[in-house]
Amino acid sequence: MSNTLNLLIIDDNRLIIGPLTKYLVDRYGSKIVISAFNNPESCLLKIDRNSHVLILDYFSGPEDKVKNGLNMYHTIKSQSPLTKVTVFSSTGDITHATDEI
């Protein structure tokens, strides 16, 4: 059994993915393997039973092109039920963020 945490991040904003990835690698080093995706569809090709944690932006792209976070959450859990999923929003508009939640 490996002590490495396999973490996936889905966010269409590189200003979020870059610093978050750097922080996690600096903090946890070789104990974490991070795969970052700018859209949910590419992540779904990679996620499997070895995917431990997924950080999911509620909206990961234009609404007409990708699923929202709630739909994506259910898709991920049906594909990989043991994967822990955290949903967040990087929107700066508190009203919009509240509506998303």
C-alpha positions as CSV (number, residue, x, y, z in Angstrom):
1,M,0.0,0.0,0.0
2,S,1.3,3.4,-1.0
3,N,1.5,6.4,1.4
4,T,1.1,8.7,-1.5
5,L,-2.1,10.8,-1.8
6,N,-3.4,11.0,-5.4
7,L,-5.2,14.4,-5.7
8,L,-7.0,15.8,-8.7
9,I,-7.9,19.4,-9.2
10,I,-10.5,20.7,-11.7
11,D,-10.6,24.4,-12.3
12,D,-10.6,26.5,-15.5
13,N,-8.7,29.3,-13.8
14,R,-4.9,28.9,-14.0
15,L,-4.5,31.6,-11.3
16,I,-6.1,29.1,-8.9
17,I,-4.6,25.8,-10.1
18,G,-1.0,27.1,-10.2
19,P,-0.7,28.5,-6.7
20,L,-2.8,25.8,-5.1
21,T,-0.6,23.1,-6.7
22,K,2.6,24.9,-5.6
23,Y,1.4,25.2,-2.1
24,L,0.4,21.6,-1.8
25,V,3.7,20.3,-3.3
26,D,5.7,22.7,-1.1
27,R,3.7,21.5,1.9
28,Y,3.5,17.8,1.3
29,G,6.4,17.1,-1.2
30,S,6.6,13.5,-2.4
31,K,3.6,12.4,-0.2
32,I,1.2,13.9,-2.8
33,V,0.8,13.4,-6.6
34,I,-1.3,16.2,-8.2
35,S,-3.1,16.0,-11.5
36,A,-4.7,19.3,-12.6
37,F,-7.3,19.7,-15.3
38,N,-9.0,22.7,-16.8
39,N,-12.2,20.9,-17.7
40,P,-14.2,18.1,-16.1
41,E,-14.2,15.9,-19.2
42,S,-10.4,15.5,-19.3
43,C,-10.5,14.6,-15.6
44,L,-13.1,11.9,-16.1
45,L,-10.7,10.1,-18.4
46,K,-8.1,9.9,-15.5
47,I,-10.2,9.3,-12.4
48,D,-10.2,5.8,-11.0
49,R,-10.2,3.9,-7.8
50,N,-6.6,5.2,-7.1
51,S,-7.9,8.8,-7.1
52,H,-8.1,9.6,-3.4
53,V,-9.2,13.3,-3.4
54,L,-10.7,15.6,-6.0
55,I,-10.9,19.4,-5.6
56,L,-13.7,20.6,-7.9
57,D,-14.5,24.2,-8.9
58,Y,-18.3,24.5,-9.0
59,F,-18.1,26.1,-12.4
60,S,-15.2,24.8,-14.4
61,G,-15.9,26.5,-17.7
62,P,-18.6,28.0,-19.7
63,E,-22.0,26.7,-18.5
64,D,-23.0,25.6,-21.9
65,K,-19.9,23.5,-22.4
66,V,-19.4,21.7,-19.1
67,K,-21.5,20.3,-16.3
68,N,-21.9,22.3,-13.1
69,G,-20.3,21.2,-9.9
70,L,-23.3,19.3,-8.5
71,N,-23.8,17.2,-11.7
72,M,-20.0,16.7,-11.9
73,Y,-20.0,15.6,-8.2
74,H,-22.5,12.8,-9.0
75,T,-20.7,11.7,-12.1
76,I,-17.4,11.4,-10.3
77,K,-19.0,9.5,-7.3
78,S,-20.7,7.1,-9.7
79,Q,-17.3,6.5,-11.5
80,S,-15.2,6.4,-8.4
81,P,-17.3,6.1,-5.2
82,L,-14.3,6.1,-2.8
83,T,-12.9,9.3,-4.1
84,K,-13.4,12.2,-1.6
85,V,-14.7,15.3,-3.4
86,T,-14.4,18.9,-2.2
87,V,-16.4,21.5,-4.1
88,F,-15.3,25.1,-4.0
89,S,-16.0,28.3,-5.9
90,S,-13.4,30.9,-7.0
91,T,-15.9,33.5,-7.9
92,G,-15.3,36.9,-6.4
93,D,-19.0,37.7,-6.4
94,I,-20.4,36.7,-3.0
95,T,-24.0,36.6,-4.2
96,H,-23.0,34.3,-7.1
97,A,-21.0,32.1,-4.8
98,T,-23.9,31.8,-2.4
99,D,-26.3,30.9,-5.2
100,E,-23.8,28.2,-6.3
101,I,-23.7,26.7,-2.9
